[in-house]
Amino acid sequence: MRRTLLSLFIPMAFAVEAQQLSQYSQYVFNHFSVNPAVAGSKDCLDVRLGYRKQWTGFEGAPVTGWASLHGSIKPKGKPFVGNKHGVGVFVESDNAGNWGYTRMLLAWAYHMQMSRDYFFSFGFFGGAQQMKYDIGNSTLVQYGDPALDGKAASVVYPEITPGVWAYNKVAWAGLSMHQTLGNRIKDIGTDSRLARQFMLSGGYKYRIGRKTALVPSTLIKFSKGAPPAIDINAMVEWNRQFALGAGYRNGDAVNFLMKVSFAKIFQLGYSYDVTTSKLRLASNNTHEIILAVTPCGKEDMSRRMINCPAFD
């Protein structure tokens, strides 16, 4: 029954500008997916793997998996140079009911040292995504619906996402625009297009002790035809090794966050979302897990120009 309800709802989106991007509760721990200007923010390689299971118990609910990798490029023999290039790749797969997509994006960014402790960067994602819809498992309200009279898959390209990013040792702020070109999704639906989505983020690290800090942050998403999605999170961090926090997403969920560092180069993040919308009557809650690998040796750590709290 739940899959039937979802199948009835999704085709309605084919006639309008659609496709909201995946939702992440741990956006601070996964900020490269939000803004391409983050690429190369560390002087060593940054690898992240993630999985999100939304609304467990609801058949056909969104399931997302992703992987990212980025690093910086500096002139040889000049470890302390302020300006640098960043490059990376982001791969994501998302499925919800009969609808899903897979996208692969390459990233480039340029970081400029504005003063001793302040940096500014700009960059972009460039790539493509494959949209897919399982027509065979759709339940039709009206036989011969033209929205389903097409192919089951469509490749959309190019996909361009520009972004800007400013940061120092205790704060960050950024703005990015996803699906900038508003490309048409051929062969699926009737005049379906990718909706432009703006993402504004920011945060600050307040020291409340020699080893303890409070890190509040926010992520605001704007898209045509949809109300703004506002995430507000706060985490208490101890010795950069362990953190606990909580957050709220308007009209959707309250979330609880945890992050732990281990074996010098690994970090594990987990979030549990408690659904507050009417969907709580038909589903359980949401789980999200992220594994980060940052093989920065002692020499690399000492040579960092900036240690932004967004990436600890």
Backbone torsions as a table, in degrees:
resi	resn	phi	psi	omega
1	MET	NA	-42.4	-179.8
2	ARG	-64.5	-39.9	177.9
3	ARG	-65.3	-37.6	178.4
4	THR	-61.2	-44.0	179.1
5	LEU	-61.9	-42.3	-179.9
6	LEU	-67.7	-36.8	179.5
7	SER	-68.6	-31.5	177.2
8	LEU	-70.8	-32.4	-174.9
9	PHE	-80.7	-43.5	-171.7
10	ILE	-61.9	-42.9	-179.8
11	PRO	-59.4	-24.7	178.5
12	MET	-61.5	-25.4	-178.2
13	ALA	-78.2	-13.7	-174.9
14	PHE	-68.2	-22.9	-175.9
15	ALA	-90.5	2.2	-176.7
16	VAL	-128.7	172.3	172.5
17	GLU	-68.9	124.8	-168.1
18	ALA	-141.7	-166.9	-178.4
19	GLN	70.9	88.5	169.8
20	GLN	-74.8	141.6	179.2
21	LEU	-73.2	166.3	-177.9
22	SER	-59.4	149.2	-179.6
23	GLN	-98.9	134.9	177.2
24	TYR	-128.3	131.2	175.8
25	SER	-80.6	-34.3	-179.3
26	GLN	-94.2	54.6	-176.9
27	TYR	-65.4	-29.4	178.2
28	VAL	-68.2	-33.4	-179.9
29	PHE	-86.7	1.5	-175.0
30	ASN	-143.8	38.4	-168.7
31	HIS	-72.3	-18.4	176.8
32	PHE	-63.4	-30.6	177.6
33	SER	-71.7	-21.4	-178.9
34	VAL	-87.3	-38.9	-171.0
35	ASN	-141.5	120.0	-179.1
36	PRO	-67.7	-20.7	-180.0
37	ALA	-68.4	-7.9	176.6
38	VAL	-73.7	-22.1	-177.0
39	ALA	-54.0	128.3	178.7
40	GLY	82.9	13.7	-179.8
41	SER	-68.0	-21.7	174.1
42	LYS	-106.6	154.3	179.1
43	ASP	-82.8	-3.2	176.2
44	CYS	-122.7	175.6	-178.4
45	LEU	-68.6	141.0	178.0
46	ASP	-125.0	116.8	-178.0
47	VAL	-119.7	132.3	179.3
48	ARG	-137.1	137.0	176.4
49	LEU	-123.6	136.8	-176.5
50	GLY	-143.0	157.6	178.2
51	TYR	-148.1	135.1	179.7
52	ARG	-132.9	125.8	176.3
53	LYS	-114.6	109.0	-174.0
54	GLN	-97.4	141.8	175.0
55	TRP	52.1	59.0	-179.3
56	THR	-57.2	141.0	-177.8
57	GLY	93.3	-13.3	177.7
58	PHE	-96.0	111.0	-176.8
59	GLU	-61.8	129.1	-179.2
60	GLY	83.3	11.1	180.0
61	ALA	-69.8	159.2	-177.0
62	PRO	-60.3	135.9	174.1
63	VAL	-131.2	127.2	-175.8
64	THR	-128.0	135.8	172.6
65	GLY	-129.6	144.5	-178.1
66	TRP	-152.7	161.9	176.1
67	ALA	-146.0	141.6	178.4
68	SER	-140.7	154.6	178.3
69	LEU	-150.0	130.9	174.5
70	HIS	-153.6	159.2	-179.4
71	GLY	-162.1	177.5	-176.6
72	SER	-110.0	157.2	176.9
73	ILE	-123.0	120.8	179.9
74	LYS	-127.2	154.1	176.1
75	PRO	-60.7	139.6	178.6
76	LYS	-64.7	139.3	178.0
77	GLY	80.3	6.2	179.2
78	LYS	-131.0	66.6	-174.6
79	PRO	-66.4	-21.1	-175.4
80	PHE	-102.1	9.7	179.2
81	VAL	-62.1	137.4	-174.4
82	GLY	-74.6	-45.5	-177.7
83	ASN	-84.4	146.0	-178.3
84	LYS	-159.0	161.8	174.9
85	HIS	-100.6	151.4	173.9
86	GLY	-128.3	142.1	177.3
87	VAL	-134.6	156.5	-180.0
88	GLY	-172.7	179.2	178.3
89	VAL	-143.8	141.8	179.1
90	PHE	-132.3	126.3	179.5
91	VAL	-123.5	134.2	-175.4
92	GLU	-144.1	141.4	175.1
93	SER	-130.1	129.9	-177.1
94	ASP	-134.3	134.1	178.8
95	ASN	-134.9	134.5	178.2
96	ALA	-143.0	109.2	-176.5
97	GLY	62.3	-128.3	179.8
98	ASN	-88.0	-1.9	-174.4
99	TRP	-107.0	144.5	177.2
100	GLY	-166.5	169.0	176.1
101	TYR	-153.4	156.1	173.0
102	THR	-131.3	131.9	179.7
103	ARG	-135.1	149.7	177.1
104	MET	-130.3	124.9	-176.0
105	LEU	-127.3	136.0	171.8
106	LEU	-99.7	146.1	-175.9
107	ALA	-125.6	146.3	170.6
108	TRP	-138.7	140.7	178.2
109	ALA	-145.8	155.5	176.4
110	TYR	-128.1	124.7	-176.9
111	HIS	-105.7	128.1	-179.6
112	MET	-117.6	133.4	177.1
113	GLN	-83.4	112.1	-176.8
114	MET	-83.3	-32.4	175.3
115	SER	-156.7	-167.7	-175.2
116	ARG	-56.3	-43.5	-174.0
117	ASP	-118.1	6.8	-175.7
118	TYR	-118.3	134.4	179.0
119	PHE	-125.5	151.7	174.0
120	PHE	-134.1	137.1	179.6
121	SER	-135.6	154.2	172.6
122	PHE	-138.4	152.0	-177.9
123	GLY	-170.8	-174.2	179.6
124	PHE	-155.9	153.6	166.8
125	PHE	-94.4	145.6	172.2
126	GLY	-142.5	129.7	-178.5
127	GLY	178.6	-151.6	-177.1
128	ALA	-148.7	163.8	174.8
129	GLN	-141.8	150.2	176.8
130	GLN	-104.7	121.0	176.1
131	MET	-94.0	145.3	-179.7
132	LYS	-145.4	147.6	177.6
133	TYR	-141.5	130.0	-178.2
134	ASP	-85.9	90.1	-177.6
135	ILE	-65.6	-36.0	-175.7
136	GLY	-61.5	-28.9	-178.9
137	ASN	-99.6	13.5	-179.5
138	SER	-84.7	143.5	174.8
139	THR	-104.0	118.3	-173.6
140	LEU	-91.4	136.4	171.0
141	VAL	-77.6	-36.5	-179.1
142	GLN	-130.7	126.5	-178.9
143	TYR	-63.7	138.2	179.0
144	GLY	77.1	25.6	179.1
145	ASP	-56.4	120.1	-177.7
146	PRO	-64.4	-20.6	179.0
147	ALA	-66.6	-20.1	-179.2
148	LEU	-111.0	12.1	-179.5
149	ASP	-94.5	74.4	-178.0
150	GLY	-167.8	-163.8	-179.7
151	LYS	-81.6	169.0	-177.3
152	ALA	-92.4	-7.1	-177.3
153	ALA	-148.2	153.0	178.9
154	SER	-150.9	135.0	177.1
155	VAL	-96.5	125.1	-178.1
156	VAL	-109.9	124.8	-179.6
157	TYR	-158.7	159.9	-13.2
158	PRO	-77.1	156.8	173.7
159	GLU	-110.9	123.0	-176.8
160	ILE	-120.6	132.5	177.9
161	THR	-133.7	104.0	174.2
162	PRO	-85.9	157.1	178.5
163	GLY	-157.9	154.4	173.4
164	VAL	-128.2	153.4	-170.9
165	TRP	-150.8	132.1	176.0
166	ALA	-127.3	138.2	-176.4
167	TYR	-158.7	157.7	170.2
168	ASN	-142.2	-156.5	-174.7
169	LYS	-72.7	-20.2	-174.2
170	VAL	-128.2	-0.7	-175.7
171	ALA	-151.8	161.8	175.2
172	TRP	-153.8	156.9	174.7
173	ALA	-156.2	143.1	-178.1
174	GLY	-154.9	160.0	177.5
175	LEU	-141.3	133.4	177.9
176	SER	-138.6	155.9	177.7
177	MET	-125.8	111.5	-177.5
178	HIS	-92.3	152.6	179.4
179	GLN	53.4	46.9	-172.2
180	THR	-57.6	-37.8	-173.7
181	LEU	-78.6	-13.1	-178.9
182	GLY	57.3	42.6	-173.9
183	ASN	-60.5	148.5	175.0
184	ARG	-78.9	140.0	175.6
185	ILE	-92.0	102.5	-176.3
186	LYS	-74.3	146.9	170.7
187	ASP	74.0	-7.9	177.5
188	ILE	-122.1	121.4	179.0
189	GLY	77.4	-169.7	179.7
190	THR	-120.6	108.5	-179.2
191	ASP	56.2	45.3	177.4
192	SER	-80.2	139.3	-179.1
193	ARG	-137.9	155.3	174.5
194	LEU	-79.2	128.7	-178.6
195	ALA	-84.5	135.1	174.5
196	ARG	-65.3	136.8	-178.6
197	GLN	-132.7	127.8	179.1
198	PHE	-101.1	137.6	178.3
199	MET	-127.6	119.3	179.8
200	LEU	-113.1	126.5	-176.3
201	SER	-134.5	157.7	177.7
202	GLY	-171.0	160.2	179.2
203	GLY	-170.3	170.4	-176.4
204	TYR	-151.1	144.1	177.3
205	LYS	-106.5	114.2	177.5
206	TYR	-98.3	122.8	175.2
207	ARG	-76.9	125.4	177.8
208	ILE	-120.4	13.8	179.2
209	GLY	174.3	172.8	-178.2
210	ARG	-62.8	-33.6	-178.8
211	LYS	-119.4	1.8	-173.7
212	THR	-118.7	143.2	-179.9
213	ALA	-145.8	150.1	174.0
214	LEU	-108.5	129.1	-176.6
215	VAL	-123.4	92.2	172.6
216	PRO	-82.9	149.9	-178.6
217	SER	-155.4	164.8	176.7
218	THR	-147.7	152.7	174.3
219	LEU	-137.4	122.3	-178.7
220	ILE	-119.2	128.6	-178.3
221	LYS	-115.3	133.7	177.6
222	PHE	-121.9	135.6	177.4
223	SER	-151.0	142.9	-179.9
224	LYS	-60.0	133.4	176.4
225	GLY	82.7	4.8	-179.6
226	ALA	-138.1	147.0	177.4
227	PRO	-68.4	153.9	178.0
228	PRO	-58.8	139.4	174.3
229	ALA	-101.6	120.6	-174.6
230	ILE	-118.9	119.9	174.0
231	ASP	-106.3	132.9	174.2
232	ILE	-129.4	118.8	-178.5
233	ASN	-124.8	157.4	172.6
234	ALA	-148.0	134.3	179.6
235	MET	-130.2	143.0	173.9
236	VAL	-103.9	123.0	-174.2
237	GLU	-112.2	138.5	178.0
238	TRP	-119.1	118.6	172.7
239	ASN	55.4	25.4	-179.2
240	ARG	56.7	21.5	-179.0
241	GLN	-115.9	-28.2	-175.2
242	PHE	-147.1	141.5	-178.9
243	ALA	-147.2	143.8	174.8
244	LEU	-129.5	146.6	-179.9
245	GLY	-163.0	-179.8	179.0
246	ALA	-147.8	160.9	-179.3
247	GLY	-156.4	175.4	-179.0
248	TYR	-143.1	137.8	174.6
249	ARG	-119.7	121.7	-172.5
250	ASN	-58.3	129.4	177.1
251	GLY	69.9	12.5	-174.3
252	ASP	-135.1	-60.1	-170.4
253	ALA	-162.0	159.2	165.3
254	VAL	-106.6	134.7	-177.7
255	ASN	-124.8	153.6	178.4
256	PHE	-121.8	133.8	-169.3
257	LEU	-122.9	147.4	175.8
258	MET	-145.2	142.6	176.8
259	LYS	-143.3	136.8	-179.7
260	VAL	-139.0	140.1	175.7
261	SER	-102.2	143.7	179.7
262	PHE	-154.8	157.5	176.7
263	ALA	51.9	34.0	172.9
264	LYS	69.0	-40.7	-173.0
265	ILE	-115.8	0.8	-175.9
266	PHE	-112.6	146.2	170.8
267	GLN	-136.3	138.3	179.9
268	LEU	-122.5	126.4	178.6
269	GLY	-118.0	142.8	179.7
270	TYR	-141.1	139.6	175.1
271	SER	-133.9	146.9	178.4
272	TYR	-127.2	115.9	-178.1
273	ASP	-98.3	129.8	174.6
274	VAL	-99.2	113.3	-176.1
275	THR	-66.4	129.8	179.0
276	THR	-110.9	-12.0	179.0
277	SER	-77.8	-179.5	-179.8
278	LYS	-65.1	-16.4	177.5
279	LEU	-63.4	-17.4	179.0
280	ARG	-61.6	-20.5	-179.8
281	LEU	-75.4	-21.2	-175.7
282	ALA	-117.5	-4.1	-176.6
283	SER	-145.9	166.8	172.5
284	ASN	-90.7	-150.7	-170.8
285	ASN	-103.8	-169.0	-169.9
286	THR	-119.3	139.9	176.8
287	HIS	-118.6	141.7	177.8
288	GLU	-144.1	132.7	-178.6
289	ILE	-134.4	140.0	-179.4
290	ILE	-135.4	133.2	173.7
291	LEU	-113.6	125.1	178.9
292	ALA	-113.4	140.2	176.5
293	VAL	-125.8	116.3	179.7
294	THR	-129.2	89.9	-175.8
295	PRO	-77.0	61.7	176.3
296	CYS	-88.4	117.3	176.3
297	GLY	-76.2	177.3	-179.7
298	LYS	-61.0	-38.2	179.8
299	GLU	-66.0	-41.2	179.0
300	ASP	-64.0	-41.6	-178.8
301	MET	-62.5	-39.8	-177.4
302	SER	-71.9	-20.0	-177.5
303	ARG	-95.5	0.3	179.7
304	ARG	-63.7	133.3	176.0
305	MET	-74.4	-41.5	-176.9
306	ILE	-139.1	138.9	174.9
307	ASN	-115.9	86.8	-174.9
308	CYS	-74.9	135.7	-178.5
309	PRO	-63.9	-16.1	180.0
310	ALA	-66.8	-19.0	-171.8
311	PHE	-121.4	11.4	178.5
312	ASP	-71.3	NA	NA
